[in-house]
Amino acid sequence: MAGMTTLIRVQKWKLDEKRRVVSDMENLLASFFFQLEKLNTEQVREQEIATKDTDVGFLYASYAEAAKIRRTNLLTSISDTEKRIEVQREEMAEAFQELKKYEISEETRLRRLKEAEDKRQQEEMDGFSIEMHRRKSRS
């Protein structure tokens, strides 16, 4: 049944696509965490500079406000991305289950075909054996 083979191939493609989406989102999440760590390091460095140089110290308040907004935006992006990843993982799991359902169905169909063919061959062999026995009994 070529239809089932095609369906399995399409479902594998869908599953691979879901995996790529999850991977891309995880990379994006890692990027956000890297940016957050970089911001934290930068802010510590700016604090040290502000405490050492009083001329630059008054500018630190503006920098700190901008850093706070940037941190809030990064944390929001991280939270949103984590939620989206969870949704995509659920969709990926559903696609995997669907694929397995099709694969099991195809395996069952092939097994039944093989069993029917084996039975047909056995019946044919039994028929030959019976005929041979009859011929042998006549002589």
C-alpha positions in Angstrom: 0.0 0.0 0.0 1.9 3.0 -1.3 -0.5 5.4 0.4 0.6 4.3 3.9 4.3 4.6 2.9 3.7 8.1 1.6 1.7 9.0 4.8 4.6 7.7 6.9 7.1 9.7 4.9 5.0 12.9 5.2 4.6 12.3 9.0 8.4 11.9 9.4 8.9 15.1 7.5 6.4 16.9 9.8 8.2 15.4 12.9 11.6 16.6 11.6 10.2 20.0 11.0 8.9 20.2 14.6 12.3 19.1 15.8 13.9 21.9 13.8 11.5 24.5 15.2 12.2 23.3 18.8 15.9 23.4 18.2 15.8 26.9 16.7 13.8 28.1 19.7 16.2 26.5 22.1 19.0 28.3 20.4 17.1 31.5 20.6 16.6 30.9 24.3 20.3 30.2 24.8 21.0 33.5 23.0 18.7 35.4 25.4 20.4 33.8 28.4 23.8 34.8 27.0 22.6 38.3 26.5 21.3 38.5 30.0 24.6 37.2 31.4 26.5 39.7 29.2 24.2 42.5 30.5 24.9 41.5 34.2 28.7 41.5 33.6 28.5 44.8 31.8 26.5 46.4 34.6 29.0 45.2 37.2 31.8 46.7 35.2 29.9 50.0 34.8 29.2 50.1 38.5 32.9 49.7 39.2 33.8 52.5 36.8 31.1 54.8 38.3 32.4 54.3 41.8 36.0 55.1 40.7 35.4 58.1 38.6 33.0 60.7 40.0 32.7 62.6 36.7 31.2 59.5 35.1 29.2 58.5 38.2 26.3 60.8 37.4 25.8 59.1 34.0 25.4 55.7 35.7 21.8 56.4 36.7 20.8 56.7 33.0 22.8 53.6 32.2 21.2 51.7 35.1 17.7 52.7 33.9 18.4 51.5 30.4 19.9 48.3 31.7 16.9 47.6 33.9 14.6 48.0 30.8 16.8 45.8 28.8 16.9 43.1 31.5 13.1 43.3 31.8 12.7 42.8 28.0 15.2 39.9 28.1 13.4 38.2 31.0 10.0 38.7 29.2 11.5 37.2 26.0 12.9 34.3 27.9 9.6 33.6 29.6 7.7 33.8 26.3 10.2 31.6 24.5 10.1 29.0 27.2 6.3 28.8 26.9 6.5 28.6 23.1 9.1 25.8 23.4 6.8 23.9 25.7 3.9 24.2 23.2 6.2 23.1 20.3 7.5 20.1 22.3 3.9 19.0 22.9 3.2 19.3 19.2 6.3 17.4 18.4 5.2 14.6 20.8 1.8 14.5 19.1 3.5 14.2 15.7 5.7 11.4 17.0 2.7 9.5 18.3 1.0 10.0 15.0 4.0 8.7 13.2 4.3 5.6 15.5 0.6 4.9 14.9 1.1 4.8 11.2 4.3 2.8 11.4 2.6 0.2 13.7 -0.3 0.0 11.4 2.0 -0.6 8.4 4.0 -3.2 10.3 0.7 -5.0 11.2 -0.5 -4.9 7.6 2.8 -6.3 6.3 2.9 -9.0 9.0 -0.7 -10.0 8.1 0.2 -10.1 4.4 3.2 -12.3 5.2 1.1 -14.6 7.4 -1.5 -14.9 4.6 1.3 -15.7 2.0 2.9 -18.2 4.4 -0.5 -19.9 4.9 -1.1 -20.0 1.1 2.3 -21.5 0.5 1.7 -24.1 3.3 -1.7 -25.0 1.8 -0.1 -25.4 -1.6 2.6 -27.6 -0.2 0.0 -29.6 1.7 -1.9 -30.1 -1.6 1.2 -31.2 -3.4 2.0 -33.6 -0.5 -1.5 -35.1 -0.6 -1.4 -35.5 -4.4 2.0 -37.2 -4.1 0.7 -39.5 -1.5 -2.3 -40.4 -3.7 -0.1 -41.1 -6.7 2.2 -43.2 -4.6 -0.7 -45.1 -3.1 -2.1 -45.9 -6.6 1.0 -47.5 -7.8 
